[in-house]
């Protein structure tokens, strides 16, 4: 083991059960931003823990040379250079077929699929890997464009969105057991009523999958149960009603529109909703806009000190994630583990996928 051990925290209440599941069912995770010391350390750690098979996509010689410089072990780590891969001609044919179906001719498939992000997306779409992770080097646009272009969308989800998981043992009222799922933190700037309802239900399903119990989903607003009749508050009200129609009541409890303190602090809820029964803190926070979600995420992470995992990209027919360029090795490893566990039961979560 290299000196990277200190870069990883001890397994916490979110990652420990993920690791245990993956030791029994390891998955193939492809990293398209592989020319990065953090990815080399994460790949080594995945093999050490026995939780998956890392696949690094990029310049083979450069990746292996850097691994030698760092002293990271590369046993059981696959390194694929797209233009030298045995699947490259097949992937080019498939891409040309996809584009012809879309009415686009004379594309340079070889040039497109030489890009590690596009090659990784193609690997996942056609079952050559179980999930893909990137963003540690690429910009968000560089991550999302190949995924949205090559991985088939889930027909039951009107808009692709992103979920971040936060873990904290120090912050007060931080979910029921120190874990919160936040959405949408990455893609939909101003969701419609239908999109907001879908985000609430799909994030609830995801949280139920990871937590293994009934979860409470809160659709957040500046208003609580009609205290304001502004257009944004009314939109959250409508989205809440629609989400309740779509949700499985045995798995997901939907609350909204409510303020963040009502969602998380039982004492605040008793003051503002005295007639309502006492409830456990919400597990899922659904924000009315991308601005609200992303700002809250960064404050909880960088000011509050919460550990972040994700973003998990929802609404595709294959598991994928985009991590921030500031991601630590701990964030990348935990996100890869979350993707692996999502892949274990992906067809159960998304039957059409």
ZAMARGU-4260 file (C-alpha; in steps of 0.2 Angstrom, whole numbers, plus 5000, padded with zeros to 4 digits):
<rodrens>
0) 5000/5000/5000 | 5007/5017/4996 | 5007/5033/5007 | 4989/5037/5002 | 4981/5028/5017
5) 4980/5045/5026 | 4969/5052/5012 | 4955/5040/5016 | 4944/5042/5032 | 4938/5026/5041
10) 4922/5020/5034 | 4907/5030/5040 | 4888/5026/5042 | 4886/5028/5024 | 4901/5020/5016
15) 4903/5005/5028 | 4887/4996/5022 | 4892/5000/5004 | 4909/4992/5006 | 4901/4977/5014
20) 4889/4974/5000 | 4902/4977/4986 | 4914/4964/4994 | 4901/4952/4990 | 4896/4959/4973
25) 4911/4969/4966 | 4907/4980/4951 | 4917/4988/4937 | 4919/5006/4939 | 4926/5016/4924
30) 4935/5033/4928 | 4937/5044/4913 | 4947/5057/4921 | 4961/5045/4925 | 4976/5056/4923
35) 4975/5062/4941 | 4984/5056/4956 | 4968/5055/4966 | 4961/5042/4954 | 4976/5031/4955
40) 4975/5031/4974 | 4956/5027/4974 | 4959/5013/4961 | 4972/5006/4973 | 4961/5008/4988
45) 4946/4999/4979 | 4957/4984/4975 | 4964/4984/4993 | 4946/4984/5000 | 4940/4971/4987
50) 4925/4982/4982 | 4927/4983/4963 | 4937/4983/4948 | 4943/5000/4943 | 4945/5004/4924
55) 4955/5019/4920 | 4953/5027/4903 | 4966/5038/4896 | 4984/5037/4889 | 4990/5020/4895
60) 5009/5025/4896 | 5006/5041/4905 | 4994/5033/4918 | 5006/5019/4922 | 5021/5030/4922
65) 5013/5041/4935 | 5008/5026/4945 | 5026/5021/4946 | 5031/5038/4952 | 5018/5038/4966
70) 5021/5020/4971 | 5003/5015/4969 | 4999/4997/4965 | 4991/4993/4949 | 4987/4975/4951
75) 4969/4971/4945 | 4967/4989/4939 | 4963/4990/4920 | 4970/5004/4910 | 4962/5007/4893
80) 4968/5019/4880 | 4952/5022/4868 | 4961/5022/4851 | 4971/5006/4856 | 4956/4996/4863
85) 4949/4981/4855 | 4932/4988/4856 | 4936/5004/4848 | 4931/4999/4830 | 4914/4992/4837
90) 4911/5007/4847 | 4914/5018/4832 | 4901/5008/4822 | 4888/5009/4835 | 4891/5028/4837
95) 4889/5030/4818 | 4873/5020/4819 | 4866/5031/4833 | 4870/5047/4824 | 4862/5040/4807
100) 4846/5036/4817 | 4846/5054/4823 | 4848/5060/4806 | 4867/5065/4807 | 4879/5059/4794
105) 4898/5060/4791 | 4903/5061/4809 | 4921/5058/4815 | 4917/5044/4826 | 4936/5040/4829
110) 4939/5057/4835 | 4924/5058/4846 | 4927/5041/4855 | 4946/5045/4857 | 4939/5056/4871
115) 4939/5046/4887 | 4923/5054/4893 | 4914/5048/4877 | 4923/5031/4877 | 4918/5028/4896
120) 4900/5032/4892 | 4899/5020/4878 | 4907/5006/4889 | 4893/5009/4902 | 4879/5010/4889
125) 4884/4993/4881 | 4888/4984/4897 | 4907/4984/4896 | 4907/4992/4914 | 4894/4994/4927
130) 4895/5013/4931 | 4906/5028/4926 | 4913/5042/4937 | 4921/5058/4931 | 4922/5077/4935
135) 4938/5077/4945 | 4947/5085/4931 | 4933/5089/4918 | 4921/5103/4919 | 4903/5099/4922
140) 4898/5102/4904 | 4912/5090/4899 | 4905/5077/4910 | 4887/5078/4906 | 4888/5080/4887
145) 4894/5063/4884 | 4882/5055/4896 | 4867/5063/4890 | 4872/5060/4872 | 4876/5041/4873
150) 4867/5034/4888 | 4849/5031/4885 | 4837/5041/4896 | 4825/5033/4909 | 4808/5035/4900
155) 4799/5037/4917 | 4810/5052/4922 | 4806/5069/4913 | 4823/5077/4916 | 4840/5071/4921
160) 4846/5078/4938 | 4859/5075/4951 | 4859/5070/4969 | 4872/5073/4982 | 4874/5063/4999
165) 4881/5072/5014 | 4887/5064/5030 | 4890/5072/5047 | 4891/5066/5065 | 4894/5084/5071
170) 4880/5095/5064 | 4864/5096/5074 | 4847/5090/5065 | 4857/5082/5051 | 4844/5070/5045
175) 4838/5055/5055 | 4855/5047/5057 | 4868/5059/5051 | 4864/5057/5032 | 4856/5069/5020
180) 4852/5067/5001 | 4851/5084/4992 | 4843/5086/4975 | 4844/5093/4962 | 4862/5100/4965
185) 4868/5100/4947 | 4857/5101/4932 | 4839/5108/4932 | 4840/5127/4935 | 4822/5130/4937
190) 4812/5114/4938 | 4794/5113/4933 | 4780/5106/4944 | 4781/5089/4935 | 4801/5089/4936
195) 4801/5094/4954 | 4789/5080/4959 | 4799/5067/4949 | 4815/5073/4957 | 4807/5071/4974
200) 4801/5053/4971 | 4816/5047/4962 | 4828/5054/4975 | 4816/5045/4988 | 4818/5029/4979
205) 4837/5031/4979 | 4838/5035/4997 | 4827/5020/5001 | 4839/5009/4991 | 4854/5015/5002
210) 4846/5017/5019 | 4835/5001/5018 | 4820/5009/5026 | 4806/5020/5024 | 4812/5038/5020
215) 4805/5055/5023 | 4806/5067/5008 | 4804/5086/5011 | 4801/5098/4997 | 4808/5114/5003
220) 4802/5132/5002 | 4803/5149/5010 | 4785/5145/5015 | 4777/5131/5027 | 4760/5124/5023
225) 4753/5140/5015 | 4761/5154/5025 | 4765/5162/5009 | 4756/5162/4992 | 4770/5167/4981
230) 4772/5159/4964 | 4788/5148/4970 | 4778/5142/4986 | 4763/5138/4976 | 4774/5128/4963
235) 4781/5118/4978 | 4764/5115/4984 | 4758/5108/4968 | 4774/5097/4966 | 4771/5090/4983
240) 4753/5085/4979 | 4759/5077/4962 | 4774/5068/4971 | 4762/5060/4983 | 4752/5053/4969
245) 4768/5045/4962 | 4776/5039/4977 | 4775/5022/4985 | 4768/5026/5003 | 4776/5011/5010
250) 4793/5017/5005 | 4792/5036/5004 | 4784/5049/5015 | 4782/5066/5006 | 4781/5082/5015
255) 4779/5100/5008 | 4780/5114/5005 | 4790/5117/5021 | 4804/5127/5027 | 4821/5119/5031
260) 4820/5120/5050 | 4803/5112/5049 | 4810/5098/5039 | 4825/5094/5050 | 4821/5101/5068
265) 4806/5093/5077 | 4806/5108/5090 | 4804/5120/5075 | 4790/5110/5068 | 4780/5109/5084
270) 4780/5128/5084 | 4776/5131/5066 | 4764/5116/5064 | 4757/5113/5081 | 4743/5101/5075
275) 4755/5090/5066 | 4761/5074/5073 | 4780/5074/5078 | 4791/5067/5064 | 4808/5061/5062
280) 4820/5073/5053 | 4819/5072/5034 | 4831/5061/5025 | 4829/5069/5008 | 4829/5088/5004
285) 4822/5093/4988 | 4826/5111/4983 | 4815/5123/4973 | 4829/5128/4962 | 4847/5124/4957
290) 4854/5140/4965 | 4846/5135/4982 | 4852/5117/4981 | 4870/5121/4975 | 4873/5135/4988
295) 4866/5125/5002 | 4877/5110/4997 | 4893/5121/4997 | 4889/5129/5013 | 4886/5112/5022
300) 4901/5105/5015 | 4914/5119/5016 | 4907/5129/5031 | 4898/5115/5041 | 4911/5102/5037
305) 4899/5088/5030 | 4907/5074/5020 | 4900/5074/5002 | 4898/5060/4990 | 4891/5062/4972
310) 4884/5069/4962 | 4874/5054/4957 | 4866/5057/4940 | 4848/5051/4940 | 4837/5049/4925
315) 4848/5038/4914 | 4847/5020/4911 | 4864/5017/4918 | 4873/5023/4934 | 4885/5038/4933
320) 4892/5051/4944 | 4900/5068/4942 | 4912/5073/4957 | 4918/5091/4959 | 4935/5096/4953
325) 4939/5099/4972 | 4934/5081/4977 | 4945/5073/4989 | 4950/5054/4988 | 4937/5050/5001
330) 4924/5059/4991 | 4929/5049/4975 | 4930/5032/4984 | 4913/5034/4992 | 4905/5040/4976
335) 4912/5025/4967 | 4906/5014/4980 | 4888/5022/4979 | 4888/5019/4961 | 4893/5001/4963
340) 4879/4998/4975 | 4867/5007/4964 | 4872/4995/4950 | 4869/4980/4961 | 4850/4983/4961
345) 4849/4995/4946 | 4836/4984/4937 | 4826/4983/4952 | 4826/5002/4955 | 4823/5006/4936
350) 4815/4991/4928 | 4815/4999/4911 | 4833/5001/4912
</rodrens>
